C-alpha cells in the first residue's frame, strides 16, 4: 500500500504532466482512473455519504486549480491524497459549524415550554422571521460574508476570492456581522419580553 501511495503508476506520469501543463482531457482521464480511490479517501474522513459526491467534486476542482503546484508528476498519489484529505476535512469543519449555528438558532427560536402548542408554533414562526429580518437588515457587506460563510458553507479563502477581500478582512466582517446579529436578536428578545 505504501508503495502505491508514494509512487505514481507509470501509466499516470504522462497524464499528470499533461494536467500540470493545463490539459483538461488529462484531468478527465485521471478522474476516471482515481475517482473510486478519492471517494474512499473522502469517505474515510467524513464518515458518511451525505456530502460525498459534493466533496469529491470539490476535490477534483481543487486538483484542476492547484495542479501547477505539483512539482513532480511522480508524487501524484501523495499529493492527491493530501489534497483530498484537506478538502474533506474542510467540508467536515463547515458541516460542524453549520450544525452549531443551527443549534444556536434553534435554541433562540425555541418557544417557551409554558406556551400552549398553537402559541408555540406562532412564536416559533415569529422568531424565525425575526432572525431573517435581522440578517436582512445588516448592510450588504456584512450580510454577504455572513450568508456565504454560515449558509453556503464557504471557507474564508473562498469568500475572499469571491469578494476581493483579504482573508483577514473576511474574518473581521464575520466577527462584526455575528456581533450585529446577536445585538439585533438580543435587542428583539429583550424588547419582546418587556
N, C-alpha and C positions, 0 to 999 in steps of 0.2 A: 504493500500500500504506500509506504513512504516513497519508494522509487516513482510510483505513478504520480505522486504529488509534487515531487521535486523536478521531474523532467517532463518536458512536453513530448508527446509521441512524435516520432519523426514525420508522420503524415500531417501534423498540425503546424510544423515550423513555417512552411511557406504561407499557409493561411494566416498565421499570426503576424508574420512580417507584412503581408498584404494589408491586414487590418491596421497595423501600426502606420502604414503608408496611406490609410484613409479609404481602403476598398470596402465598400458596403456589402458586396457579394461575399467577401471573406467573413464578414460578421455573420451573415445568414448561415453560411456553411458551418462556422464554429458553433452557432446556436443549435443547429441540428445535431451536431456531434456531442455537445456538452449540456444540453438542456436538462436531461434527466439528472445528471450529476449535480448541476447547480440547484435544481429543485431539492435534492437531498440535503445539500449544504444549508439552504434557506430553511427547510423544514426542521433540521436539527437545531437551529437557533430559535425559530418561532414556536415550534411545538404544536402548531395547529394549522389546519388547511384553509382557514377563513380568508387570509390575505396572501396566500401562497402565490397565486398567479400574478397578482399586482406587484408583489415584491420581486418576483423573478423578472417581470418586465422592467422594473426599476434597475435590477442588476444589469440586464443587457443594455439598457440605455446608458448606464454608467460605464460599461465596457466600451461602448462607442465613444462616449465623451472623453474618457480617460486613457484610451488606447495608446496615445503618444507618450504617456508616462512609463509605459512598459519598455525598458531599455533593451532587454534580452529576450527574444522570442522563445528561447529555451526555458525560461522561467514562467511561462504562460500559466501553468496549473496553479502554482502557489500564489501568483498574482491574482488570478481569477478567484481562488478560494478566499483570499483576504478581502477582495472587493465584495464578493457575495456575502460573506460573513458580516462585514461592516454595514452593508445596505440592510441586511436582515436585522442586525442589532438596532440600527436607527429606526426601522419600522416598529420594532418591539417597544422601543422607548416612546415613540409617538403614540402607539396604542395605549400604553400605560398612562401617558399624560392625558390623553383624551378621556380615558376611563376615570381618572382622578378628577378632572374638570367636571365631567358629567355627574360624578358622585357629589361634588360640592354644589352644583346647580340643583340637583335633585334634593339635597338636604335643605337648600334655601326654599325650594318650591314646595316642600312637604307641608301640607296644611296641618293645622293643629289637630291632635287626636280628639280633642273635645268637640270639634265641629261635626254636625250631622253629615252623613255621606254625600248628600246632594250639595251641601255647602262646601265640603272638602273639594269636590270636583270643580265648583265655581272658583274657589280660592286658588286651586292649582292652575286653572286656566288664566286667571288674572295675574298670578305671579309669573307664569311663563311669558305672558305678554309684557310684563314689566321688564323682564330680562331682555327680551327682544328690543323693547323701546330703549333701554339703557344702552345696548350695543349700538342701536341705530342712531342714538343721539351723540355718540362720540364723533369727533372730527374725522374726516376721511383718512387722514394719516394714521391715526390710532386704530380706527375700525379695520382698515385694510390689513395691517400686520396681525391684529388680533384674530380676525377670521382666517387668514392664511395659516396661522400657527395652530389655533385651537379647533377650528372646524375642518380645515383642509389637511391638517397634519403635516405641513411643510416644515423642513428644517430651517434654521437661521440662515444657512448658506443659500438655500433655495429662495427664501424670501428676499434676501439681499440681492440675489441675481435678478429676481422679478421686479424689484422696486428700485434698484440702483443705489440702495443704501449700503453702508458697510454692515458687517455682522454685528458690530458693537452698536451701530445706530438702530438696527432691528431690535436688539436686546433692550436698549434704552426705551424705545417706543412701546415695546411689550410690557415692560415694567410700569410705565406710565398708564398704558391702556388698562391694565389689570387694576391699578390703583383707582383710576377714574370709574371703572365699572363697579368695583367694590364700594366706592363712595356713593355712587348713584343708587346702588341696591340697598346699602345700609341706610342711606337717607330716606329712601322709599319705605323701607321696613319700619324705621323709627317713626316716620310720618304716618304710615298706615296704622300703627298700633296706638298712636297718640289720640 
